[in-house]
Amino acid sequence: MHVVEGEGHHAARELIAVLMRWYKNSDGNFIEQFQSTGFDARIWELYLWATFVSLGYEVTMPKPSPDFVARGLGGEFAIEATTLNPTIKHGEVIEPPRPEKVEDLQAYGEHYLPIRYAGALITKLNKRYWDQPDAMGKPLIIAVQDFHDEMSMRFSQGGLIAYLYGISIFDNDPDTGKPALITEHAWGTKVVPSGFFTLPDSEHISAVIFNSQGTLAKFNRIAIKCGFDPRAAQLIHIGRRLDFTGDAPTQVPFTAAVTIDYPEDWVDGMDVFHNPNASIPLNPDLIPGAAHHIQTPGGNMRELYPEEHLLTSTTRIIISTGG
């Protein structure tokens, strides 16, 4: 109800209402799911649509799949969206593990989180979207967002990297200096092979997209930037960006009030993880403003960052009570 009625989300509601005039409800249940249990997944889809439209693409929603096809002067590509969601058993949400000690972080980041991503990504892989007429012959992207726990998208990207490339996000190989290789992820009785981009048929997936900022908070900030009335709410954007002014990129904290003309775009914060084995590679130039992560034949990671890349953030909502 706080999304529907809360003063803090008034600007986002107004923006979403405008976007829905152009967003095609292709499967007929978007509005129903948006207003019920599918809110997170639908806000992620709406975010993706808004992002690629803002980049100048004509974005269509073919039937039956994939979710989107983006066409522009530079080329075209297909996108299928998915989300990590809370675990529900017998109608009750099962609380996910949360590491309480530093020594638990590695197992959580390199085993639990990759297993969560594996479930969503393998399900999409098995759908064989590349055989659909509207995706055939185009770069195919899976866009994944993490809603499995409160604010989980802020800290789970490392688990996605570990799973996609089969590499450690904590340890380096002492002989090569490269990230240590991981062959499998194990948590409890669950074991999955690592390296999504090495799985059979994964060569049909050109890249995987993630953006921790692809949530309702982004809609709130963009709405105020575009002049929608925040009413009694003031938004404070707090987080970390990459700074390239020195000899090496560094993480720089920031705190800023969100006002009209606030310097943020839909694509800000997006990370594109390229498949080194893709049969149809994705040209990084097709998604400007995103960070691109490319594994070289030697196993090193090549990082292409935009200036002031948004790494992580929260949005504080301050409600004026008048007086």
Disulfide bonds with the S-S distance in Angstrom:
none
